[in-house]
């Protein structure tokens, strides 16, 4: 029987989810997580490939708002749940799902698609470029002094139930979203992922805890974390595992880290995801003792080049003609004139001579301002066709703050 690609039906979610779990190792999530992910699934944006009644391929998308340079919230497709059963590789199933999905994204009027990648090399073929980095930190709280800033003693910290504090924490998060490219405006239900705490997934740590930071009675920051106590011959050497930490100002941020440094029976703090320009290494005073590890997090794919480039602003005035290659979405291919500055931009088709040549993948990498066009050019992936065009465009595409994806999807 020939395979069939179609939109997922609600009644097929269990088979679809089981196929996805099998592709990623076969470890089932907790019942609570499974129920939440089912509730978050947008069936009308989910694809399944069926072969003789079995689900052998999956792909989905979430409807998000993404902050772009300049602070605008742009509707994007958050691509997720992509898998092909090992027995059905090299049949074009992934390509078919990607093509179908991008056509749907375009029809919905979303200028961008974004994803996180378990295997980054796969998605470059479909025009996705790495656009933001995560920084993982493991901080030695024995050798480093706790962060201090003038005013931290005026910040009140309270331990609270993570569920009860969720609305206040979400208000803090929502205020931060416009200030950093790559952050996601969360849709209803998404905040619940931060509270998942299945005992079988704690890896020896205790229950999830939450501390909120208040100034004059207003919650201005929070941290969710768990403590893993480790006993050695010399005594306790536990780890504070930070799940997420946010603050509305530097003083509150320092106060939260000072609190984490001082938790009893611990000698280090780990945090799996912070922006590459995060303040903690400077607050701690020794980058080496923070052991930073970087990895790609968010991959960006312009679906409508003109709409995507016009949706953001630019650090310096820019007027450049781009020759864009996009064999997978040919409606993007050709020359585009981008004109913009810090107040807005216009990007339209043109017959003028090209000044920079690049593929849509490089455009996606540079889009949020975290990857320099000059760096891509040094790798041979952007070609300068008019002297001076590369440097000017690279500066204009930059961002004053590093792009960062706050959570996976």
C-alpha positions as CSV (number, residue, x, y, z in Angstrom):
1,X,0.0,0.0,0.0
2,X,1.3,3.5,-0.9
3,X,2.0,5.8,2.1
4,X,-0.5,8.6,2.7
5,X,0.3,12.0,4.0
6,X,-2.5,14.0,5.6
7,X,-3.5,16.2,8.5
8,X,-3.8,14.5,11.8
9,X,-7.3,13.6,13.1
10,X,-8.0,14.1,16.8
11,X,-8.8,10.4,17.2
12,X,-5.3,9.5,15.9
13,X,-3.3,11.4,18.4
14,X,-2.2,8.4,20.5
15,X,-0.8,6.5,17.4
16,X,0.9,9.7,16.2
17,X,2.4,10.4,19.7
18,X,3.5,6.7,20.0
19,X,5.3,6.9,16.7
20,X,7.1,10.1,17.7
21,X,8.2,8.6,21.0
22,X,9.5,5.5,19.3
23,X,11.6,7.6,16.9
24,X,13.2,9.4,19.9
25,X,14.2,6.3,21.8
26,X,10.9,4.9,23.0
27,X,10.9,6.4,26.5
28,X,7.4,7.5,27.3
29,X,6.7,10.8,29.1
30,X,4.9,10.9,32.4
31,X,1.1,10.8,32.2
32,X,0.9,14.4,33.2
33,X,3.3,15.5,30.5
34,X,1.5,13.4,27.9
35,X,-1.8,14.9,28.8
36,X,-0.4,18.4,28.6
37,X,1.3,17.8,25.3
38,X,-1.9,16.4,23.9
39,X,-3.8,19.5,25.0
40,X,-1.2,21.8,23.4
41,X,-1.1,19.9,20.1
42,X,-2.7,21.8,17.2
43,X,-4.2,18.9,15.2
44,X,-5.0,21.1,12.2
45,X,-1.2,21.9,12.0
46,X,0.0,18.4,12.6
47,X,0.9,15.9,9.8
48,X,1.0,12.1,9.8
49,X,2.3,9.7,7.2
50,X,0.4,6.4,7.2
51,X,1.6,3.1,5.7
52,X,-0.8,0.1,5.8
53,X,-2.6,1.7,8.7
54,X,0.5,2.5,10.8
55,X,1.9,5.9,11.5
56,X,5.4,6.1,10.1
57,X,6.0,9.8,9.9
58,X,5.1,12.8,12.1
59,X,5.4,16.6,12.0
60,X,3.6,19.4,13.7
61,X,3.6,23.1,14.3
62,X,2.6,25.5,17.1
63,X,1.3,29.0,16.7
64,X,3.6,31.4,18.5
65,X,4.5,35.0,18.6
66,X,8.3,35.6,18.3
67,X,10.1,38.8,19.3
68,X,12.3,40.2,16.5
69,X,14.9,43.0,16.6
70,X,13.0,46.2,17.3
71,X,10.6,44.5,19.8
72,X,7.8,43.5,17.4
73,X,5.9,40.3,18.0
74,X,5.8,38.3,14.7
75,X,3.5,35.3,14.1
76,X,5.6,32.2,13.5
77,X,5.2,28.5,13.1
78,X,7.0,26.6,15.8
79,X,7.9,23.4,13.9
80,X,8.0,20.3,16.2
81,X,7.5,16.6,16.5
82,X,9.3,15.7,13.3
83,X,10.1,12.0,12.8
84,X,10.3,9.2,10.2
85,X,10.3,5.6,11.2
86,X,13.7,4.0,10.6
87,X,12.1,1.4,8.3
88,X,10.8,4.2,6.0
89,X,13.9,6.3,5.5
90,X,15.1,7.5,2.0
91,X,11.6,7.5,0.6
92,X,11.1,11.2,0.6
93,X,8.7,11.3,3.5
94,X,10.5,14.0,5.4
95,X,10.9,16.2,2.3
96,X,7.1,15.8,1.6
97,X,6.2,16.8,5.1
98,X,8.5,19.8,5.1
99,X,7.2,20.9,1.7
100,X,3.5,20.5,2.8
101,X,4.2,22.3,6.1
102,X,6.0,25.3,4.6
103,X,3.2,25.8,2.0
104,X,0.7,25.8,4.9
105,X,2.8,28.3,6.9
106,X,2.8,30.6,3.9
107,X,-0.9,30.2,3.4
108,X,-1.5,31.2,7.0
109,X,0.4,34.4,6.5
110,X,3.3,33.6,8.9
111,X,6.5,35.0,7.5
112,X,8.8,32.8,9.6
113,X,9.1,29.2,10.7
114,X,11.3,28.2,13.6
115,X,12.4,25.0,15.2
116,X,14.9,23.4,17.7
117,X,16.9,20.6,16.1
118,X,18.0,17.3,17.6
119,X,20.2,16.8,14.4
120,X,20.9,20.3,13.0
121,X,22.4,19.1,9.7
122,X,19.0,17.8,8.6
123,X,17.2,21.1,8.6
124,X,19.7,23.2,6.6
125,X,18.5,21.3,3.5
126,X,15.1,22.9,4.1
127,X,16.3,26.4,4.6
128,X,16.6,26.6,8.4
129,X,19.7,28.4,9.8
130,X,20.9,28.4,13.4
131,X,20.1,31.9,14.7
132,X,20.4,31.8,18.5
133,X,22.6,30.1,21.1
134,X,22.0,28.7,24.5
135,X,24.6,29.0,27.3
136,X,24.8,26.3,29.9
137,X,26.6,27.2,33.1
138,X,27.9,25.2,36.0
139,X,28.9,27.6,38.7
140,X,31.4,26.8,41.5
141,X,29.7,28.4,44.5
142,X,32.5,27.5,46.9
143,X,35.3,29.4,45.1
144,X,33.1,32.3,43.9
145,X,31.5,34.9,46.1
146,X,27.8,35.3,46.0
147,X,26.7,38.1,43.6
148,X,26.3,41.5,45.2
149,X,24.9,44.8,43.8
150,X,23.8,47.9,45.7
151,X,20.2,47.4,46.7
152,X,20.0,43.6,46.9
153,X,19.3,43.8,50.6
154,X,16.0,45.6,49.7
155,X,14.8,42.6,47.7
156,X,12.5,40.3,49.6
157,X,12.6,36.6,48.6
158,X,9.8,34.2,49.4
159,X,9.6,30.4,48.8
160,X,6.2,29.7,47.3
161,X,4.3,26.8,45.7
162,X,5.3,26.8,42.0
163,X,1.7,26.3,40.9
164,X,0.3,29.1,43.1
165,X,3.0,31.5,41.9
166,X,2.6,30.7,38.2
167,X,0.4,33.7,37.3
168,X,2.9,36.2,38.9
169,X,5.8,34.5,37.3
170,X,4.1,34.6,33.9
171,X,3.5,38.4,34.3
172,X,7.3,38.8,34.8
173,X,8.0,36.7,31.8
174,X,5.5,38.5,29.6
175,X,7.2,41.9,30.4
176,X,10.6,40.5,29.3
177,X,9.4,39.1,26.0
178,X,9.5,42.3,23.9
179,X,13.1,43.1,25.0
180,X,14.9,40.1,23.5
181,X,14.8,38.7,20.0
182,X,14.0,35.0,20.0
183,X,11.7,35.0,23.0
184,X,8.3,33.5,22.6
185,X,5.0,35.0,23.5
186,X,3.4,32.0,25.2
187,X,-0.1,30.9,24.3
188,X,-2.5,29.6,26.9
189,X,-1.4,26.4,28.5
190,X,2.2,26.6,27.7
191,X,3.3,27.9,31.1
192,X,2.3,24.5,32.5
193,X,5.4,22.8,30.9
194,X,7.6,24.7,33.4
195,X,5.8,22.9,36.3
196,X,6.2,19.3,35.2
197,X,8.0,17.4,37.9
198,X,7.6,13.7,37.5
199,X,9.5,11.8,40.2
200,X,11.0,9.5,37.7
201,X,12.6,12.4,35.8
202,X,14.4,14.1,38.7
203,X,17.6,12.1,38.5
204,X,18.1,12.2,42.2
205,X,17.0,15.8,42.8
206,X,14.3,16.8,45.2
207,X,10.9,18.4,44.3
208,X,10.6,21.5,42.1
209,X,10.8,24.6,44.2
210,X,10.1,28.3,43.4
211,X,11.3,31.5,44.9
212,X,9.9,34.9,44.0
213,X,11.6,38.2,44.5
214,X,9.6,41.2,45.6
215,X,10.3,44.9,45.8
216,X,7.8,47.1,47.5
217,X,5.3,44.2,47.3
218,X,5.6,43.7,43.6
219,X,7.0,40.4,42.2
220,X,9.9,41.4,40.0
221,X,11.6,38.1,39.5
222,X,11.5,34.4,40.1
223,X,13.5,31.2,40.0
224,X,12.4,27.6,39.7
225,X,14.9,25.0,40.8
226,X,15.5,21.7,42.5
227,X,18.3,20.5,44.8
228,X,20.3,17.3,44.4
229,X,22.2,16.6,47.6
230,X,25.4,14.6,47.1
231,X,27.4,13.3,50.1
232,X,31.1,12.8,49.8
233,X,33.8,11.8,52.3
234,X,34.4,15.5,53.0
235,X,30.7,16.3,53.5
236,X,27.8,17.5,51.3
237,X,28.5,18.6,47.8
238,X,25.1,19.1,46.3
239,X,23.9,20.8,43.1
240,X,21.2,23.4,42.7
241,X,19.6,22.8,39.3
242,X,18.0,25.9,38.0
243,X,15.2,25.3,35.6
244,X,14.4,28.9,34.8
245,X,15.2,32.3,36.3
246,X,14.0,35.7,35.2
247,X,14.1,39.2,36.6
248,X,13.0,42.7,35.6
249,X,16.1,44.5,36.7
250,X,19.8,43.8,37.5
251,X,19.4,44.2,41.2
252,X,16.6,41.6,41.5
253,X,18.6,39.2,39.2
254,X,21.6,39.5,41.5
255,X,19.5,38.9,44.5
256,X,18.1,35.7,43.1
257,X,21.6,34.4,42.3
258,X,22.8,35.4,45.7
259,X,20.0,33.3,47.2
260,X,20.9,30.3,45.0
261,X,24.6,30.5,45.9
262,X,23.7,30.3,49.6
263,X,21.5,27.1,49.6
264,X,22.7,24.7,52.2
265,X,24.5,21.4,51.4
266,X,25.4,22.5,47.9
267,X,28.6,23.5,46.2
268,X,27.5,24.4,42.6
269,X,24.6,25.8,40.6
270,X,23.7,24.6,37.1
271,X,21.5,26.3,34.7
272,X,20.9,24.7,31.3
273,X,19.8,27.7,29.2
274,X,20.7,31.4,29.4
275,X,21.5,34.0,26.8
276,X,25.1,34.2,25.7
277,X,25.2,37.8,27.0
278,X,23.8,36.8,30.4
279,X,25.0,38.9,33.4
280,X,25.8,35.9,35.7
281,X,29.5,35.4,34.6
282,X,30.1,39.2,35.3
283,X,28.3,39.0,38.6
284,X,30.3,36.0,39.6
285,X,33.5,37.6,38.5
286,X,35.2,34.5,36.9
287,X,33.9,33.1,33.6
288,X,36.1,30.0,33.9
289,X,34.5,29.0,37.2
290,X,31.1,29.2,35.4
291,X,32.1,26.6,32.8
292,X,30.1,28.0,29.9
293,X,29.0,25.5,27.2
294,X,27.3,26.9,24.0
295,X,25.0,25.1,21.6
296,X,22.6,26.1,18.8
297,X,19.1,26.5,20.1
298,X,16.7,28.3,17.7
299,X,16.7,27.7,14.0
300,X,15.0,30.3,11.8
301,X,13.5,29.9,8.3
302,X,12.1,32.9,6.3
303,X,9.0,31.6,4.6
304,X,8.2,35.0,3.0
305,X,11.4,36.9,2.6
306,X,9.8,40.2,2.0
307,X,7.5,40.0,4.9
308,X,10.1,38.6,7.3
309,X,12.7,41.3,6.6
310,X,10.1,44.1,6.8
311,X,8.9,42.9,10.2
312,X,12.0,43.8,12.1
313,X,14.0,47.0,12.5
314,X,17.7,47.5,11.8
315,X,20.5,48.8,14.1
316,X,21.8,51.3,11.5
317,X,20.3,52.5,8.2
318,X,20.4,49.9,5.5
319,X,19.8,49.9,1.8
320,X,20.9,46.8,0.1
321,X,19.9,44.5,-2.7
322,X,19.9,40.8,-1.8
323,X,20.1,37.9,-4.3
324,X,18.4,35.1,-2.4
325,X,18.6,31.4,-3.3
326,X,15.8,29.2,-2.1
327,X,15.3,26.0,-4.1
328,X,12.9,24.5,-1.6
329,X,10.5,27.6,-1.6
330,X,11.1,29.1,-5.0
331,X,8.7,32.0,-4.4
332,X,11.5,33.5,-2.3
333,X,14.2,33.2,-4.9
334,X,15.5,36.3,-6.7
335,X,16.5,39.9,-5.8
336,X,15.0,41.8,-2.9
337,X,15.8,45.4,-2.0
338,X,15.8,46.0,1.7
339,X,15.6,49.5,3.0
340,X,15.2,50.2,6.7
341,X,16.5,51.7,10.0
342,X,15.6,51.7,13.6
343,X,12.0,52.8,12.9
344,X,11.0,50.3,10.3
345,X,11.8,48.6,7.0
346,X,10.5,47.8,3.5
347,X,11.6,44.8,1.5
348,X,10.3,44.4,-2.1
349,X,11.2,42.7,-5.3
350,X,13.6,44.5,-7.5
351,X,15.5,44.2,-10.8
352,X,18.4,46.3,-9.5
353,X,21.9,44.7,-9.5
354,X,22.5,42.4,-6.5
355,X,25.0,43.6,-3.8
356,X,25.0,40.5,-1.6
357,X,24.2,36.9,-2.5
358,X,23.2,34.3,0.0
359,X,20.7,31.5,0.5
360,X,17.6,31.7,2.6
361,X,19.4,29.6,5.3
362,X,22.0,32.3,5.8
363,X,19.3,34.9,5.9
364,X,17.6,32.9,8.7
365,X,20.8,32.7,10.7
366,X,21.3,36.4,10.5
367,X,17.7,37.4,11.0
368,X,17.6,37.8,14.8
369,X,20.9,39.6,15.0
370,X,22.9,36.9,16.7
371,X,25.0,35.7,13.7
372,X,27.0,38.2,11.7
373,X,26.8,38.3,8.0
374,X,30.6,38.9,8.0
375,X,31.0,35.6,9.8
376,X,28.9,33.7,7.3
377,X,30.9,35.4,4.5
378,X,34.1,34.2,6.0
379,X,32.7,30.7,5.7
380,X,32.0,31.3,2.1
381,X,28.2,31.3,2.6
382,X,27.6,35.0,1.8
383,X,29.1,36.7,-1.3
384,X,29.7,40.4,-1.5
385,X,28.9,41.7,-5.0
386,X,29.4,45.4,-4.2
387,X,32.4,46.5,-2.1
388,X,31.3,47.8,1.3
389,X,27.8,46.2,1.1
390,X,28.7,43.3,3.4
391,X,30.1,45.4,6.4
392,X,27.2,47.8,6.3
393,X,24.5,45.1,6.1
394,X,26.2,43.0,8.8
395,X,26.1,46.0,11.3
396,X,22.5,46.8,10.4
397,X,21.3,43.2,10.9
398,X,22.9,43.1,14.4
399,X,21.1,43.3,17.8
400,X,22.0,45.1,20.9
401,X,21.0,42.0,23.0
402,X,21.7,38.5,22.0
403,X,18.8,36.4,20.7
404,X,17.7,33.6,23.0
405,X,15.0,30.9,23.0
406,X,13.7,30.6,26.6
407,X,12.3,27.1,26.3
408,X,12.0,24.3,23.8
409,X,8.8,23.3,22.1
